Amino acid sequence: MVEALGALPVKLFIDDIPREAKLTFLVMYKHKVLNNAAGILNENEKIEFKKGLKEFPFPKIPYIDYENEIIDIEDLFVYAYLCYVAYQCKSHIIKIDINMIHKRTKLGKQKIKEILNKLATFKTYITPLKNGKVELDFLSPKLLDELKLAGELHDEYLVKVENGELEESETTPIPLVLTNNPHKFGLTFAELGLVVTFIMYAYDCNYTFEECIVKTMERIKDEPITEFRLRNIIKQLEKEDLFKLVVLSNGNVQLIYPETV
């Protein structure tokens, strides 16, 4: 499962260095945020990331979206600054200050407004609130709790594999496009955890579709996710060709992936 947060150095928005240099630095730091790399190779020269720098939390998914060309480097830059402000304010709810964003990023004010509007169209980037404030969803305690639940469900599955309850050949492959980018499909991390659980049951081909639903729902007694919502998610993902559900002669369902259809 993808961890929620990485970190960027505070100096990114303190040092008075040219914007292009900051953008280059932001691209380089992708390797540390996503892979916890100690450094990178740049034209056969190894550049190491300095240790001991003061850092602020930065979510990993925006970097994944950047790699997948869903957002560009300037979108990433503005969002990084918003996360820096959240770190300074000690809150995931912050007040938007176009003038300060302009000062720190050197981007035009109209461009900043366009980027903010773009980020607001994504389900898990920023949510506009009243009085010029926004909520940074990736930093919200609710989303981090959802990620924790998803991680617990996934960890339980790994324990079963490790304890020999599942043979290695029987381990369930989970589409990376789903685990790396759940919000692309409109999923919260809690919903992602449930989908992974459903896939495990359906891939096992020992249960009917209804039994897979029931067993999955049993895992979320304390979560505000309805059976209707789960069914719609499964239907949506099947329509997106992430997998196909085939009913076997004994009535059980078998989840298969497109390349094996």
C-alpha positions as a printed NumPy array, in Angstrom:
array([[  0.   ,   0.   ,   0.   ],
       [  1.129,   3.564,  -0.63 ],
       [  2.129,   5.461,   2.505],
       [  0.338,   8.758,   2.922],
       [  3.187,  11.165,   3.522],
       [  6.732,  11.967,   2.562],
       [  8.521,  15.229,   3.384],
       [ 10.055,  18.246,   1.664],
       [ 12.686,  20.588,   3.138],
       [ 11.458,  23.869,   4.598],
       [ 14.286,  25.695,   2.779],
       [ 12.319,  25.241,  -0.456],
       [ 10.19 ,  28.23 ,   0.571],
       [ 12.647,  30.106,   2.755],
       [ 15.775,  30.445,   0.647],
       [ 15.697,  33.279,  -1.868],
       [ 16.661,  31.236,  -4.925],
       [ 15.323,  31.518,  -8.504],
       [ 11.996,  29.845,  -9.273],
       [ 13.487,  27.549, -11.924],
       [ 16.042,  26.284,  -9.425],
       [ 13.233,  25.541,  -6.956],
       [ 11.278,  23.657,  -9.626],
       [ 14.356,  21.599, -10.488],
       [ 14.845,  20.843,  -6.807],
       [ 11.181,  19.806,  -6.502],
       [ 11.551,  17.353,  -9.402],
       [ 14.73 ,  15.894,  -7.909],
       [ 13.076,  15.435,  -4.521],
       [ 10.452,  13.182,  -6.097],
       [ 12.835,  10.249,  -5.631],
       [ 13.15 ,  10.885,  -1.896],
       [  9.419,  11.403,  -1.314],
       [  8.317,   8.346,  -3.299],
       [ 11.213,   5.948,  -2.763],
       [ 13.041,   7.339,   0.263],
       [ 16.158,   7.524,  -1.924],
       [ 19.361,   8.828,  -0.353],
       [ 20.308,  10.528,  -3.593],
       [ 20.011,  10.47 ,  -7.388],
       [ 22.283,  10.107, -10.395],
       [ 22.43 ,  13.23 , -12.532],
       [ 24.568,  12.93 , -15.684],
       [ 26.701,  10.22 , -14.036],
       [ 27.145,  12.398, -10.933],
       [ 25.605,  11.216,  -7.684],
       [ 23.743,  13.938,  -5.827],
       [ 22.945,  13.075,  -2.24 ],
       [ 20.021,  14.574,  -0.351],
       [ 21.272,  16.41 ,   2.716],
       [ 20.37 ,  14.85 ,   6.035],
       [ 19.139,  16.752,   9.059],
       [ 17.244,  19.407,   7.096],
       [ 14.075,  20.762,   8.681],
       [ 11.159,  19.254,   6.738],
       [  7.397,  19.581,   6.4  ],
       [  4.953,  16.734,   5.569],
       [  4.097,  16.372,   1.909],
       [  1.705,  13.738,   0.487],
       [  3.044,  11.222,  -1.993],
       [  0.096,  11.005,  -4.378],
       [  0.672,  14.462,  -5.973],
       [  4.106,  13.223,  -7.06 ],
       [  2.478,  10.099,  -8.519],
       [ -0.013,  12.331, -10.339],
       [  2.898,  14.407, -11.614],
       [  4.612,  11.286, -12.961],
       [  1.345,  10.3  , -14.67 ],
       [  0.989,  13.826, -16.142],
       [ -2.283,  14.46 , -14.301],
       [ -0.782,  17.625, -12.801],
       [  2.248,  19.614, -13.967],
       [  5.265,  20.924, -12.085],
       [  3.676,  24.327, -11.369],
       [  0.581,  22.636,  -9.923],
       [  2.889,  20.554,  -7.748],
       [  4.828,  23.665,  -6.709],
       [  1.73 ,  25.553,  -5.567],
       [  0.401,  22.524,  -3.713],
       [  3.766,  22.083,  -2.   ],
       [  3.562,  25.684,  -0.807],
       [  0.052,  25.116,   0.581],
       [  1.393,  22.108,   2.505],
       [  4.213,  24.288,   3.818],
       [  1.643,  26.845,   5.058],
       [ -0.332,  24.01 ,   6.714],
       [  2.863,  22.931,   8.462],
       [  3.462,  26.479,   9.694],
       [ -0.15 ,  26.846,  10.87 ],
       [ -0.278,  23.338,  12.373],
       [ -3.608,  22.788,  10.637],
       [ -4.806,  21.169,   7.395],
       [ -7.267,  24.076,   7.032],
       [ -5.543,  27.232,   5.81 ],
       [ -6.429,  30.662,   4.425],
       [ -5.456,  31.301,   0.825],
       [ -3.208,  34.332,   0.36 ],
       [ -2.624,  34.886,  -3.368],
       [ -0.056,  37.618,  -2.726],
       [  2.047,  35.389,  -0.474],
       [  1.818,  32.436,  -2.88 ],
       [  2.981,  34.793,  -5.626],
       [  5.882,  36.   ,  -3.471],
       [  7.053,  32.49 ,  -2.568],
       [  6.56 ,  30.801,  -5.96 ],
       [  7.167,  33.754,  -8.335],
       [  4.162,  32.588, -10.363],
       [  1.688,  35.113, -11.802],
       [ -1.395,  35.775,  -9.709],
       [ -3.776,  34.749, -12.488],
       [ -1.803,  31.532, -12.988],
       [ -2.037,  30.816,  -9.258],
       [ -5.812,  31.246,  -9.341],
       [ -6.034,  28.853, -12.302],
       [ -3.946,  26.255, -10.472],
       [ -6.063,  26.541,  -7.309],
       [ -9.226,  26.068,  -9.36 ],
       [ -7.677,  23.042, -11.059],
       [ -6.634,  21.462,  -7.752],
       [-10.127,  22.042,  -6.372],
       [-11.563,  19.847,  -9.144],
       [ -9.716,  16.821,  -7.725],
       [-11.472,  14.942,  -4.967],
       [ -8.556,  14.751,  -2.551],
       [ -6.429,  17.862,  -3.119],
       [ -8.184,  20.942,  -1.757],
       [-11.759,  21.566,  -0.69 ],
       [-12.85 ,  25.24 ,  -0.763],
       [-14.409,  26.438,   2.493],
       [-15.895,  29.767,   3.585],
       [-13.955,  33.008,   4.132],
       [-11.198,  32.202,   1.642],
       [-10.088,  29.062,   3.444],
       [ -9.397,  25.619,   1.99 ],
       [ -8.985,  22.167,   3.452],
       [ -5.935,  20.199,   2.349],
       [ -7.59 ,  16.797,   2.127],
       [ -4.358,  14.794,   1.872],
       [ -3.312,  16.155,   5.278],
       [ -6.667,  15.713,   7.012],
       [ -6.835,  13.412,  10.06 ],
       [ -9.896,  11.719,   8.511],
       [ -8.027,  10.68 ,   5.375],
       [ -4.999,   9.557,   7.377],
       [ -7.32 ,   7.412,   9.521],
       [ -8.779,   5.924,   6.343],
       [ -5.293,   5.113,   5.124],
       [ -4.549,   3.457,   8.459],
       [ -7.614,   1.223,   8.06 ],
       [ -6.614,   0.329,   4.492],
       [ -3.115,  -0.489,   5.689],
       [ -4.43 ,  -2.699,   8.503],
       [ -6.571,  -4.692,   6.076],
       [ -3.609,  -5.122,   3.743],
       [ -1.275,  -6.072,   6.611],
       [ -3.698,  -8.767,   7.782],
       [ -3.57 , -10.246,   4.303],
       [  0.25 , -10.239,   4.297],
       [  0.259, -11.979,   7.701],
       [ -1.914, -14.745,   6.241],
       [  0.614, -15.235,   3.442],
       [  3.523, -15.232,   5.896],
       [  1.8  , -17.726,   8.213],
       [  1.204, -20.126,   5.356],
       [ -2.566, -19.685,   5.351],
       [ -2.166, -18.773,   1.684],
       [  0.376, -20.399,  -0.627],
       [  2.721, -17.978,  -2.36 ],
       [  1.247, -18.967,  -5.707],
       [ -2.181, -18.061,  -4.35 ],
       [ -1.332, -14.52 ,  -3.31 ],
       [ -3.674, -11.971,  -4.807],
       [ -2.241,  -9.516,  -7.334],
       [ -3.643,  -6.018,  -6.804],
       [ -3.553,  -3.501,  -9.718],
       [ -0.884,  -0.876,  -9.021],
       [ -2.916,   1.778, -10.817],
       [ -5.538,   1.265,  -8.105],
       [ -3.277,   1.201,  -5.034],
       [ -1.027,   4.008,  -6.286],
       [ -3.826,   6.328,  -7.364],
       [ -7.15 ,   5.492,  -5.629],
       [ -8.517,   9.028,  -5.949],
       [ -8.363,   8.656,  -9.748],
       [-11.326,   6.325,  -9.298],
       [-12.987,   8.529,  -6.687],
       [-12.056,   6.23 ,  -3.786],
       [-11.132,   7.136,  -0.237],
       [ -8.362,   5.088,   1.352],
       [-10.927,   3.276,   3.518],
       [-12.83 ,   2.311,   0.357],
       [ -9.565,   1.197,  -1.241],
       [ -8.978,  -1.117,   1.721],
       [-12.412,  -2.661,   1.199],
       [-11.838,  -3.116,  -2.524],
       [ -8.561,  -4.916,  -1.777],
       [-10.465,  -7.157,   0.657],
       [-13.184,  -7.87 ,  -1.922],
       [-10.552,  -8.674,  -4.569],
       [ -8.904, -11.14 ,  -2.182],
       [-12.185, -13.016,  -1.675],
       [-13.215, -12.901,  -5.346],
       [ -9.788, -13.937,  -6.637],
       [ -9.877, -16.962,  -4.327],
       [-12.941, -18.264,  -6.282],
       [-14.289, -20.029,  -3.165],
       [-17.259, -17.709,  -2.707],
       [-20.276, -16.42 ,  -4.599],
       [-20.442, -12.724,  -5.418],
       [-22.919, -12.164,  -2.586],
       [-20.664, -14.001,  -0.127],
       [-17.736, -11.808,  -1.182],
       [-19.861,  -8.723,  -0.496],
       [-21.   , -10.023,   2.901],
       [-17.489, -10.996,   3.998],
       [-16.134,  -7.62 ,   2.918],
       [-18.902,  -5.699,   4.705],
       [-18.171,  -7.633,   7.9  ],
       [-14.825,  -5.821,   8.021],
       [-16.332,  -2.319,   8.259],
       [-18.859,  -2.406,  11.081],
       [-17.504,   0.893,  12.409],
       [-17.041,   2.6  ,   9.041],
       [-19.72 ,   4.781,   7.347],
       [-19.573,   2.859,   4.06 ],
       [-22.758,   1.199,   2.848],
       [-23.186,  -2.06 ,   0.983],
       [-24.803,  -0.054,  -1.824],
       [-21.613,   2.036,  -2.108],
       [-19.404,  -1.067,  -2.181],
       [-21.496,  -2.641,  -4.945],
       [-21.299,   0.55 ,  -6.989],
       [-17.517,   0.717,  -6.571],
       [-17.105,  -2.891,  -7.759],
       [-19.383,  -2.218, -10.73 ],
       [-17.442,   0.962, -11.574],
       [-14.026,  -0.738, -11.414],
       [-15.237,  -3.597, -13.574],
       [-16.522,  -1.057, -16.097],
       [-13.058,   0.593, -15.984],
       [-11.627,  -2.823, -17.052],
       [ -9.506,  -3.184, -13.925],
       [-10.87 ,  -6.699, -13.579],
       [-13.689,  -8.963, -14.709],
       [-15.948, -11.086, -12.504],
       [-16.816, -14.483, -13.996],
       [-19.463, -16.76 , -12.484],
       [-18.241, -20.373, -12.377],
       [-20.397, -23.466, -12.889],
       [-20.659, -23.989,  -9.109],
       [-22.012, -20.459,  -8.641],
       [-18.819, -19.04 ,  -7.188],
       [-17.281, -15.93 ,  -8.666],
       [-13.76 , -15.726, -10.115],
       [-11.994, -12.37 , -10.43 ],
       [ -9.644, -12.253, -13.409],
       [ -7.588,  -9.482, -14.938],
       [ -7.931,  -8.229, -18.543],
       [ -4.75 ,  -9.931, -19.809],
       [ -6.163, -13.292, -18.716],
       [ -9.694, -12.76 , -20.052]])
